[in-house]
């Protein structure tokens, strides 16, 4: 039985979209941790941050992530900040194959600007805000088992690249 596949990276990079495609092609379940949390609490991620705080969100995120990465035959899309948690990272590294989807700020920024649901970055965030968060996180993202440079690649090219990595494990 192959290990689960976990996608990490900045918000807006395409973890959910890529993850759904991968799960379909690999005949695996797909789990989007942010969506699972939103459904469980009947609140958007942004509302959870605003009403209950980031600390509350991170606790729920850790519980849900640890639960879902242990399930068999699963592709998991982590929230943008989940891999920053040492506990999530260690368990992911032990139980799964992790892939960092990396996308440059010039591509990431317009995606984040369009999405009103993001709690840490939103339509009011500047390109510098996005760059600052990326710079803060990239060293930790680089601890993933594999890195995919998503710049100038289509969704299908990214999926094929991950499939190639996963099939050779």
C-alpha positions in Angstrom: 0.0 0.0 0.0 1.5 3.3 -1.1 1.7 6.2 1.3 -0.8 9.1 1.2 0.1 12.1 -0.8 0.1 15.5 0.9 0.2 18.9 -0.9 1.6 21.9 0.9 2.4 25.5 -0.2 1.0 29.0 0.0 -2.7 29.8 -0.2 -3.7 30.3 -3.8 -1.1 28.0 -5.2 -3.7 25.4 -6.3 -3.4 22.6 -3.7 -7.2 21.8 -3.8 -7.5 21.9 -7.6 -4.3 19.8 -8.2 -5.3 17.5 -5.3 -8.7 16.7 -6.7 -7.2 15.8 -10.1 -4.5 13.7 -8.5 -7.0 11.8 -6.4 -9.1 11.1 -9.4 -6.2 9.8 -11.5 -4.8 7.7 -8.6 -8.2 6.4 -7.6 -7.8 7.8 -4.1 -9.9 9.9 -1.7 -9.4 13.6 -1.7 -9.4 15.7 1.6 -9.2 19.4 1.7 -8.4 20.3 5.3 -9.7 23.9 5.1 -13.1 22.7 3.6 -13.4 20.0 6.2 -12.9 22.6 9.0 -15.4 25.0 7.4 -18.0 22.2 7.2 -17.3 21.0 10.7 -17.7 24.5 12.2 -20.2 25.9 9.7 -18.0 29.0 9.3 -15.6 30.2 6.6 -11.9 30.1 7.5 -11.9 33.9 7.6 -14.9 33.9 10.0 -13.1 31.3 12.2 -10.0 33.6 12.4 -12.2 36.7 13.1 -14.5 35.1 15.7 -12.4 32.5 17.4 -8.8 33.6 16.6 -5.9 32.0 14.8 -4.8 29.9 17.8 -8.3 28.2 17.9 -8.1 27.6 14.1 -4.6 26.1 14.3 -5.7 23.7 17.0 -8.6 22.4 14.9 -6.4 22.4 11.8 -3.9 20.2 13.6 -6.5 17.7 14.9 -8.2 17.4 11.5 -4.9 17.2 9.6 -3.5 14.5 11.9 -6.8 12.5 11.6 -6.9 12.7 7.8 -3.3 12.0 6.9 -3.6 8.7 8.8 -6.5 7.5 6.6 -5.5 5.1 3.8 -5.5 5.8 0.1 -5.8 9.6 0.4 -4.6 12.8 -1.2 -4.6 15.7 1.3 -4.5 19.4 0.5 -3.2 21.2 3.6 -4.1 24.8 4.5 -1.3 27.3 3.7 -0.1 27.5 7.2 -0.5 23.8 8.3 3.0 22.7 7.4 4.4 25.3 9.8 3.2 23.1 12.6 6.0 20.8 13.7 3.6 18.1 14.7 1.8 18.2 11.4 5.1 18.3 9.5 6.6 15.3 11.5 3.6 13.2 11.0 3.3 14.1 7.4 6.9 13.2 6.8 6.5 9.9 8.6 3.2 8.8 7.1 3.0 10.5 3.7 4.8 11.7 0.6 4.7 15.5 0.8 4.9 17.8 -2.2 5.5 21.6 -2.0 3.7 23.4 -4.8 5.8 26.5 -5.3 4.6 29.5 -7.2 6.3 32.9 -7.6 4.8 36.0 -6.0 3.9 37.6 -9.4 1.6 34.6 -10.1 0.4 34.1 -6.5 -0.5 37.8 -5.8 -3.3 38.1 -8.4 -4.9 34.9 -7.2 -4.8 36.0 -3.6 -6.2 39.4 -4.5 -9.2 37.8 -6.2 -10.1 35.6 -3.2 -12.0 37.2 -0.3 -11.9 34.1 1.9 -8.3 34.2 3.0 -7.7 35.1 6.6 -4.1 36.1 6.6 -3.9 37.7 3.2 -6.9 39.3 1.4 -7.9 41.8 -1.2 -6.4 44.6 0.9 -3.0 42.8 1.1 -0.2 44.3 -0.9 2.3 42.3 -3.0 4.8 43.0 -0.2 2.5 41.4 2.4 2.3 38.2 0.2 6.1 38.3 -0.3 6.7 38.7 3.4 4.5 35.7 4.3 6.1 33.6 1.5 9.6 34.5 2.7 8.6 33.5 6.3 7.3 30.1 5.1 9.4 29.0 2.2 12.2 27.5 4.4 9.6 25.3 6.2 7.9 24.4 2.9 11.3 23.3 1.5 11.2 20.5 4.1 8.6 18.7 2.0 9.8 15.5 0.3 9.5 17.1 -3.2 9.2 20.6 -4.7 7.3 21.4 -7.8 8.0 24.7 -9.5 4.5 25.7 -10.7 5.6 28.8 -12.6 4.6 28.8 -16.2 3.0 25.3 -15.9 -0.5 24.3 -16.6 -2.5 22.3 -14.0 -2.2 19.2 -16.2 1.6 19.6 -16.4 1.8 19.9 -12.6 -0.4 16.9 -12.1 1.7 14.8 -14.5 4.9 15.8 -12.7 3.5 14.8 -9.3 2.2 11.5 -10.7 5.6 10.7 -12.1 7.2 11.3 -8.7 4.5 9.3 -6.9 4.6 6.4 -9.2 8.4 6.1 -8.8 8.3 5.8 -5.0 
